[in-house]
Amino acid sequence: MLVTLREAEILLPKWLENTGQWNSVYVDYHPPFVERLWRQWGDYRVFLHRIHPCRLEEALFHPHPWPSAMKILSGKYEMAVGFGGGEASPPVATTIILVEGTMYEMTHPDSWHYVRPLGEPAMSLMVAGKPWGRLFPGPETKLQPLSEEQQERIFSFFRQIYKKQ
């Protein structure tokens, strides 16, 4: 997935020119709250995230429903990692602090993690593959789209990082 993430980074400047191909959602059913823009790219989805800080006890420990790779572009976050099948949270195996420039992937359906931005919102790029069909905690109601202001803040940030060369 890291190779796919790097490929997406090459294409991102072009994609950022046409905002009409992006979808938005405000993920607010559980902290940390996430402002998310996303678009389809073949069998993958590309996500632009602005992740808000939260308290340690609030951070959602969860598996991903798909293989994914992430890159932190601004800020830093604490991440706990665990491994286990089913719906019950497994024990935390390790907790680390990830900073700007860090890339990582989650490529097993039973990998769990939480992220908790420290001090300020963290900005990240994520690519995700086809869903595994694994159960994961999700919203009980339909999530709402981002405001125009939220969308523009994210687009502006990513355009600054991924300027056309």
CYANA upper distance limits for C-alpha pairs under 8 A (distance plus 0.5 A):
  1 MET  CA      5 LEU  CA      6.68
  1 MET  CA     67 PRO  CA      7.86
  1 MET  CA     68 SER  CA      6.67
  1 MET  CA     69 ALA  CA      5.96
  1 MET  CA    105 GLU  CA      6.84
  1 MET  CA    107 THR  CA      7.99
  1 MET  CA    127 VAL  CA      8.15
  1 MET  CA    128 ALA  CA      8.49
  2 LEU  CA      6 ARG  CA      6.80
  2 LEU  CA     69 ALA  CA      6.21
  2 LEU  CA     70 MET  CA      8.38
  2 LEU  CA    103 MET  CA      8.07
  2 LEU  CA    104 TYR  CA      7.61
  2 LEU  CA    105 GLU  CA      6.92
  3 VAL  CA      7 GLU  CA      6.80
  4 THR  CA      8 ALA  CA      6.71
  4 THR  CA    127 VAL  CA      7.84
  5 LEU  CA      9 GLU  CA      6.83
  5 LEU  CA     69 ALA  CA      6.78
  5 LEU  CA     70 MET  CA      7.81
  5 LEU  CA    126 MET  CA      7.60
  5 LEU  CA    127 VAL  CA      6.35
  6 ARG  CA     10 ILE  CA      7.12
  7 GLU  CA     11 LEU  CA      7.21
  8 ALA  CA     12 LEU  CA      6.42
  8 ALA  CA     46 VAL  CA      8.03
  8 ALA  CA    127 VAL  CA      8.20
  9 GLU  CA     13 PRO  CA      8.24
  9 GLU  CA    162 TYR  CA      8.22
 11 LEU  CA     15 TRP  CA      6.96
 12 LEU  CA     16 LEU  CA      6.56
 12 LEU  CA    162 TYR  CA      7.36
 13 PRO  CA     17 GLU  CA      7.36
 13 PRO  CA    159 ARG  CA      7.33
 13 PRO  CA    162 TYR  CA      5.99
 13 PRO  CA    163 LYS  CA      6.56
 13 PRO  CA    164 LYS  CA      6.08
 14 LYS  CA     18 ASN  CA      8.10
 14 LYS  CA    164 LYS  CA      8.13
 15 TRP  CA     19 THR  CA      8.00
 15 TRP  CA     21 GLN  CA      8.44
 16 LEU  CA    155 PHE  CA      7.49
 16 LEU  CA    158 PHE  CA      8.31
 16 LEU  CA    159 ARG  CA      7.16
 18 ASN  CA     22 TRP  CA      8.48
 21 GLN  CA     39 ARG  CA      6.90
 22 TRP  CA     37 LEU  CA      6.76
 22 TRP  CA     38 TRP  CA      5.94
 22 TRP  CA     39 ARG  CA      5.36
 23 ASN  CA     37 LEU  CA      6.04
 23 ASN  CA     38 TRP  CA      5.70
 23 ASN  CA     39 ARG  CA      6.61
 23 ASN  CA    145 PRO  CA      8.47
 24 SER  CA     35 GLU  CA      8.28
 24 SER  CA     36 ARG  CA      6.14
 24 SER  CA     37 LEU  CA      4.93
 24 SER  CA     38 TRP  CA      6.78
 24 SER  CA    145 PRO  CA      5.58
 24 SER  CA    146 LEU  CA      6.11
 24 SER  CA    151 GLN  CA      7.94
 25 VAL  CA     35 GLU  CA      6.96
 25 VAL  CA     36 ARG  CA      5.85
 25 VAL  CA     37 LEU  CA      7.09
 25 VAL  CA    143 LEU  CA      6.78
 25 VAL  CA    144 GLN  CA      6.10
 25 VAL  CA    145 PRO  CA      4.62
 25 VAL  CA    146 LEU  CA      5.93
 26 TYR  CA     33 PHE  CA      7.97
 26 TYR  CA     34 VAL  CA      6.50
 26 TYR  CA     35 GLU  CA      5.38
 26 TYR  CA     36 ARG  CA      6.63
 26 TYR  CA    143 LEU  CA      6.75
 26 TYR  CA    144 GLN  CA      6.18
 26 TYR  CA    145 PRO  CA      6.15
 26 TYR  CA    146 LEU  CA      6.02
 27 VAL  CA     33 PHE  CA      6.10
 27 VAL  CA     34 VAL  CA      5.46
 27 VAL  CA     35 GLU  CA      6.82
 27 VAL  CA     36 ARG  CA      7.73
 27 VAL  CA    143 LEU  CA      6.92
 27 VAL  CA    144 GLN  CA      8.38
 28 ASP  CA     32 PRO  CA      8.19
 28 ASP  CA     33 PHE  CA      5.37
 28 ASP  CA     34 VAL  CA      7.18
 28 ASP  CA    143 LEU  CA      8.00
 29 TYR  CA     33 PHE  CA      8.05
 29 TYR  CA    138 GLY  CA      8.04
 29 TYR  CA    139 PRO  CA      5.99
 29 TYR  CA    140 GLU  CA      8.34
 29 TYR  CA    143 LEU  CA      8.48
 30 HIS  CA     58 GLU  CA      8.25
 30 HIS  CA     59 ALA  CA      8.29
 30 HIS  CA     60 LEU  CA      7.20
 31 PRO  CA     52 HIS  CA      8.49
 31 PRO  CA     54 CYS  CA      6.75
 31 PRO  CA     58 GLU  CA      6.31
 31 PRO  CA     59 ALA  CA      6.00
 31 PRO  CA     60 LEU  CA      6.79
 32 PRO  CA     51 ILE  CA      7.02
 32 PRO  CA     52 HIS  CA      6.16
 32 PRO  CA     53 PRO  CA      6.63
 32 PRO  CA     54 CYS  CA      6.00
 32 PRO  CA     58 GLU  CA      7.78
 32 PRO  CA     59 ALA  CA      6.25
 32 PRO  CA     60 LEU  CA      7.51
 32 PRO  CA    115 VAL  CA      8.07
 32 PRO  CA    116 ARG  CA      7.06
 32 PRO  CA    117 PRO  CA      8.50
 33 PHE  CA     51 ILE  CA      6.56
 33 PHE  CA     52 HIS  CA      5.99
 33 PHE  CA     53 PRO  CA      8.34
 34 VAL  CA     49 HIS  CA      6.95
 34 VAL  CA     50 ARG  CA      6.18
 34 VAL  CA     51 ILE  CA      5.02
 34 VAL  CA     52 HIS  CA      6.74
 35 GLU  CA     49 HIS  CA      6.24
 35 GLU  CA     50 ARG  CA      5.54
 35 GLU  CA     51 ILE  CA      6.94
 35 GLU  CA    146 LEU  CA      7.39
 35 GLU  CA    150 GLN  CA      7.96
 36 ARG  CA     47 PHE  CA      7.03
 36 ARG  CA     48 LEU  CA      6.20
 36 ARG  CA     49 HIS  CA      5.32
 36 ARG  CA     50 ARG  CA      7.13
 36 ARG  CA    146 LEU  CA      8.24
 37 LEU  CA     47 PHE  CA      6.15
 37 LEU  CA     48 LEU  CA      5.58
 37 LEU  CA     49 HIS  CA      7.17
 37 LEU  CA    151 GLN  CA      7.80
 37 LEU  CA    154 ILE  CA      8.42
 38 TRP  CA     45 ARG  CA      7.14
 38 TRP  CA     46 VAL  CA      5.92
 38 TRP  CA     47 PHE  CA      4.87
 38 TRP  CA     48 LEU  CA      6.74
 39 ARG  CA     45 ARG  CA      6.15
 39 ARG  CA     46 VAL  CA      5.97
 39 ARG  CA     47 PHE  CA      7.36
 40 GLN  CA     44 TYR  CA      6.56
 40 GLN  CA     45 ARG  CA      5.07
 40 GLN  CA     46 VAL  CA      6.94
 41 TRP  CA     45 ARG  CA      6.06
 41 TRP  CA     46 VAL  CA      7.36
 43 ASP  CA    129 GLY  CA      6.83
 43 ASP  CA    130 LYS  CA      6.88
 44 TYR  CA    127 VAL  CA      7.10
 44 TYR  CA    128 ALA  CA      6.01
 44 TYR  CA    129 GLY  CA      5.21
 44 TYR  CA    130 LYS  CA      7.10
 45 ARG  CA    127 VAL  CA      6.11
 45 ARG  CA    128 ALA  CA      5.77
 45 ARG  CA    129 GLY  CA      7.18
 46 VAL  CA    125 LEU  CA      7.91
 46 VAL  CA    126 MET  CA      6.34
 46 VAL  CA    127 VAL  CA      5.06
 46 VAL  CA    128 ALA  CA      7.12
 47 PHE  CA    125 LEU  CA      6.28
 47 PHE  CA    126 MET  CA      5.46
 47 PHE  CA    127 VAL  CA      6.63
 48 LEU  CA    123 MET  CA      8.04
 48 LEU  CA    124 SER  CA      6.60
 48 LEU  CA    125 LEU  CA      5.45
 48 LEU  CA    126 MET  CA      7.09
 48 LEU  CA    154 ILE  CA      7.86
 48 LEU  CA    158 PHE  CA      8.50
 49 HIS  CA    122 ALA  CA      8.32
 49 HIS  CA    123 MET  CA      5.99
 49 HIS  CA    124 SER  CA      5.59
 49 HIS  CA    125 LEU  CA      6.77
 49 HIS  CA    126 MET  CA      8.23
 49 HIS  CA    154 ILE  CA      8.17
 50 ARG  CA    121 PRO  CA      6.68
 50 ARG  CA    122 ALA  CA      6.21
 50 ARG  CA    123 MET  CA      5.14
 50 ARG  CA    124 SER  CA      7.18
 50 ARG  CA    154 ILE  CA      7.64
 51 ILE  CA    117 PRO  CA      7.31
 51 ILE  CA    121 PRO  CA      5.72
 51 ILE  CA    122 ALA  CA      5.65
 51 ILE  CA    123 MET  CA      6.84
 51 ILE  CA    124 SER  CA      8.40
 52 HIS  CA    116 ARG  CA      8.34
 52 HIS  CA    117 PRO  CA      6.78
 52 HIS  CA    120 GLU  CA      7.39
 52 HIS  CA    121 PRO  CA      4.92
 52 HIS  CA    122 ALA  CA      7.19
 53 PRO  CA    116 ARG  CA      6.36
 53 PRO  CA    117 PRO  CA      5.03
 53 PRO  CA    118 LEU  CA      6.41
 53 PRO  CA    119 GLY  CA      7.12
 53 PRO  CA    120 GLU  CA      6.66
 53 PRO  CA    121 PRO  CA      6.29
 53 PRO  CA    122 ALA  CA      8.44
 54 CYS  CA     58 GLU  CA      6.80
 54 CYS  CA     59 ALA  CA      7.04
 54 CYS  CA    116 ARG  CA      6.65
 54 CYS  CA    117 PRO  CA      7.49
 55 ARG  CA     59 ALA  CA      7.20
 55 ARG  CA    116 ARG  CA      8.08
 56 LEU  CA    116 ARG  CA      7.56
 59 ALA  CA    114 TYR  CA      6.52
 59 ALA  CA    115 VAL  CA      7.17
 59 ALA  CA    116 ARG  CA      6.61
 60 LEU  CA    113 HIS  CA      8.49
 60 LEU  CA    114 TYR  CA      6.03
 60 LEU  CA    115 VAL  CA      8.14
 61 PHE  CA     80 ALA  CA      8.39
 61 PHE  CA     89 SER  CA      7.61
 61 PHE  CA    112 TRP  CA      7.02
 61 PHE  CA    113 HIS  CA      5.75
 61 PHE  CA    114 TYR  CA      4.98
 62 HIS  CA     89 SER  CA      7.87
 62 HIS  CA    112 TRP  CA      5.57
 62 HIS  CA    113 HIS  CA      6.03
 62 HIS  CA    114 TYR  CA      6.89
 62 HIS  CA    136 PHE  CA      7.17
 62 HIS  CA    137 PRO  CA      7.37
 63 PRO  CA    109 PRO  CA      7.44
 63 PRO  CA    110 ASP  CA      6.90
 63 PRO  CA    111 SER  CA      6.14
 63 PRO  CA    112 TRP  CA      4.68
 63 PRO  CA    113 HIS  CA      6.94
 63 PRO  CA    136 PHE  CA      6.59
 64 HIS  CA     68 SER  CA      8.37
 64 HIS  CA    106 MET  CA      8.35
 64 HIS  CA    109 PRO  CA      7.34
 64 HIS  CA    111 SER  CA      7.88
 64 HIS  CA    112 TRP  CA      7.56
 64 HIS  CA    134 ARG  CA      8.45
 64 HIS  CA    136 PHE  CA      7.32
 65 PRO  CA    109 PRO  CA      7.41
 65 PRO  CA    131 PRO  CA      5.90
 65 PRO  CA    132 TRP  CA      6.30
 65 PRO  CA    133 GLY  CA      6.95
 65 PRO  CA    134 ARG  CA      5.89
 65 PRO  CA    135 LEU  CA      7.38
 65 PRO  CA    136 PHE  CA      6.90
 66 TRP  CA    107 THR  CA      8.33
 66 TRP  CA    109 PRO  CA      7.55
 66 TRP  CA    128 ALA  CA      6.62
 66 TRP  CA    129 GLY  CA      6.24
 66 TRP  CA    130 LYS  CA      6.35
 66 TRP  CA    131 PRO  CA      4.71
 66 TRP  CA    132 TRP  CA      5.90
 66 TRP  CA    133 GLY  CA      8.43
 67 PRO  CA    105 GLU  CA      8.17
 67 PRO  CA    106 MET  CA      6.25
 67 PRO  CA    107 THR  CA      5.15
 67 PRO  CA    108 HIS  CA      7.22
 67 PRO  CA    109 PRO  CA      7.80
 67 PRO  CA    128 ALA  CA      6.12
 67 PRO  CA    129 GLY  CA      5.84
 67 PRO  CA    130 LYS  CA      7.72
 67 PRO  CA    131 PRO  CA      7.79
 67 PRO  CA    132 TRP  CA      8.31
 68 SER  CA    105 GLU  CA      6.11
 68 SER  CA    106 MET  CA      5.83
 68 SER  CA    107 THR  CA      6.86
 68 SER  CA    126 MET  CA      7.27
 68 SER  CA    127 VAL  CA      6.00
 68 SER  CA    128 ALA  CA      4.74
 68 SER  CA    129 GLY  CA      6.80
 69 ALA  CA    103 MET  CA      7.72
 69 ALA  CA    104 TYR  CA      6.13
 69 ALA  CA    105 GLU  CA      4.47
 69 ALA  CA    106 MET  CA      6.71
 69 ALA  CA    126 MET  CA      6.05
 69 ALA  CA    127 VAL  CA      6.00
 69 ALA  CA    128 ALA  CA      7.20
 70 MET  CA    103 MET  CA      6.01
 70 MET  CA    104 TYR  CA      5.98
 70 MET  CA    105 GLU  CA      6.68
 70 MET  CA    124 SER  CA      7.20
 70 MET  CA    125 LEU  CA      6.10
 70 MET  CA    126 MET  CA      4.85
 70 MET  CA    127 VAL  CA      7.20
 71 LYS  CA    100 GLU  CA      8.42
 71 LYS  CA    101 GLY  CA      6.89
 71 LYS  CA    102 THR  CA      6.14
 71 LYS  CA    103 MET  CA      4.80
 71 LYS  CA    104 TYR  CA      7.20
 71 LYS  CA    124 SER  CA      5.98
 71 LYS  CA    125 LEU  CA      5.75
 71 LYS  CA    126 MET  CA      7.03
 72 ILE  CA     76 LYS  CA      7.87
 72 ILE  CA     98 LEU  CA      8.29
 72 ILE  CA     99 VAL  CA      7.15
 72 ILE  CA    100 GLU  CA      5.51
 72 ILE  CA    101 GLY  CA      5.95
 72 ILE  CA    102 THR  CA      6.03
 72 ILE  CA    103 MET  CA      7.10
 72 ILE  CA    122 ALA  CA      7.68
 72 ILE  CA    123 MET  CA      6.57
 72 ILE  CA    124 SER  CA      4.92
 72 ILE  CA    125 LEU  CA      7.13
 73 LEU  CA    100 GLU  CA      5.58
 73 LEU  CA    101 GLY  CA      6.28
 73 LEU  CA    102 THR  CA      8.44
 73 LEU  CA    122 ALA  CA      8.00
 73 LEU  CA    123 MET  CA      5.91
 73 LEU  CA    124 SER  CA      5.76
 73 LEU  CA    125 LEU  CA      7.75
 74 SER  CA     99 VAL  CA      8.16
 74 SER  CA    100 GLU  CA      5.62
 74 SER  CA    101 GLY  CA      8.35
 74 SER  CA    122 ALA  CA      5.94
 74 SER  CA    123 MET  CA      5.50
 74 SER  CA    124 SER  CA      7.56
 75 GLY  CA     99 VAL  CA      6.89
 75 GLY  CA    100 GLU  CA      6.37
 75 GLY  CA    117 PRO  CA      7.78
 75 GLY  CA    118 LEU  CA      7.98
 75 GLY  CA    120 GLU  CA      7.09
 75 GLY  CA    121 PRO  CA      7.03
 75 GLY  CA    122 ALA  CA      5.02
 75 GLY  CA    123 MET  CA      7.15
 76 LYS  CA     97 ILE  CA      7.51
 76 LYS  CA     98 LEU  CA      6.04
 76 LYS  CA     99 VAL  CA      4.83
 76 LYS  CA    100 GLU  CA      6.63
 76 LYS  CA    117 PRO  CA      6.29
 76 LYS  CA    118 LEU  CA      6.44
 76 LYS  CA    122 ALA  CA      6.54
 77 TYR  CA     97 ILE  CA      6.17
 77 TYR  CA     98 LEU  CA      5.89
 77 TYR  CA     99 VAL  CA      7.17
 77 TYR  CA    115 VAL  CA      6.63
 77 TYR  CA    116 ARG  CA      5.66
 77 TYR  CA    117 PRO  CA      4.46
 77 TYR  CA    118 LEU  CA      5.78
 77 TYR  CA    122 ALA  CA      7.59
 78 GLU  CA     95 THR  CA      7.42
 78 GLU  CA     96 ILE  CA      6.19
 78 GLU  CA     97 ILE  CA      4.92
 78 GLU  CA     98 LEU  CA      6.73
 78 GLU  CA    114 TYR  CA      8.45
 78 GLU  CA    115 VAL  CA      6.15
 78 GLU  CA    116 ARG  CA      5.61
 78 GLU  CA    117 PRO  CA      6.78
 78 GLU  CA    118 LEU  CA      7.46
 79 MET  CA     95 THR  CA      6.04
 79 MET  CA     96 ILE  CA      5.86
 79 MET  CA     97 ILE  CA      6.69
 79 MET  CA     98 LEU  CA      7.65
 79 MET  CA    113 HIS  CA      7.03
 79 MET  CA    114 TYR  CA      5.93
 79 MET  CA    115 VAL  CA      5.05
 79 MET  CA    116 ARG  CA      6.95
 80 ALA  CA     92 VAL  CA      6.76
 80 ALA  CA     93 ALA  CA      7.89
 80 ALA  CA     94 THR  CA      6.16
 80 ALA  CA     95 THR  CA      4.62
 80 ALA  CA     96 ILE  CA      6.90
 80 ALA  CA    113 HIS  CA      5.79
 80 ALA  CA    114 TYR  CA      5.94
 80 ALA  CA    115 VAL  CA      7.41
 81 VAL  CA     92 VAL  CA      6.10
 81 VAL  CA     93 ALA  CA      6.18
 81 VAL  CA     94 THR  CA      5.95
 81 VAL  CA     95 THR  CA      6.83
 81 VAL  CA    111 SER  CA      7.88
 81 VAL  CA    112 TRP  CA      6.17
 81 VAL  CA    113 HIS  CA      4.95
 81 VAL  CA    114 TYR  CA      7.48
 82 GLY  CA     90 PRO  CA      6.45
 82 GLY  CA     91 PRO  CA      6.39
 82 GLY  CA     92 VAL  CA      5.12
 82 GLY  CA     93 ALA  CA      5.48
 82 GLY  CA     94 THR  CA      7.62
 82 GLY  CA    111 SER  CA      6.62
 82 GLY  CA    112 TRP  CA      5.44
 82 GLY  CA    113 HIS  CA      6.66
 83 PHE  CA     90 PRO  CA      6.49
 83 PHE  CA     91 PRO  CA      7.97
 83 PHE  CA     92 VAL  CA      8.34
 83 PHE  CA     93 ALA  CA      8.11
 83 PHE  CA    110 ASP  CA      6.00
 83 PHE  CA    111 SER  CA      5.20
 83 PHE  CA    112 TRP  CA      6.12
 84 GLY  CA     89 SER  CA      7.86
 84 GLY  CA     90 PRO  CA      5.83
 84 GLY  CA    110 ASP  CA      5.54
 84 GLY  CA    111 SER  CA      7.16
 84 GLY  CA    112 TRP  CA      7.92
 85 GLY  CA    109 PRO  CA      8.45
 85 GLY  CA    110 ASP  CA      5.67
 86 GLY  CA    110 ASP  CA      8.48
 86 GLY  CA    135 LEU  CA      8.25
 87 GLU  CA    135 LEU  CA      7.41
 87 GLU  CA    136 PHE  CA      7.59
 89 SER  CA    112 TRP  CA      8.43
 90 PRO  CA    112 TRP  CA      8.28
 98 LEU  CA    102 THR  CA      6.69
106 MET  CA    111 SER  CA      7.11
107 THR  CA    111 SER  CA      8.06
109 PRO  CA    132 TRP  CA      7.38
109 PRO  CA    134 ARG  CA      7.31
117 PRO  CA    121 PRO  CA      6.50
117 PRO  CA    122 ALA  CA      6.30
139 PRO  CA    143 LEU  CA      7.82
146 LEU  CA    150 GLN  CA      6.35
146 LEU  CA    151 GLN  CA      6.66
147 SER  CA    151 GLN  CA      6.76
148 GLU  CA    152 GLU  CA      6.59
149 GLU  CA    153 ARG  CA      6.67
150 GLN  CA    154 ILE  CA      6.95
151 GLN  CA    155 PHE  CA      6.66
152 GLU  CA    156 SER  CA      6.35
153 ARG  CA    157 PHE  CA      6.76
154 ILE  CA    158 PHE  CA      6.80
155 PHE  CA    159 ARG  CA      6.52
156 SER  CA    160 GLN  CA      6.76
157 PHE  CA    161 ILE  CA      7.00
158 PHE  CA    162 TYR  CA      6.36
159 ARG  CA    163 LYS  CA      6.04
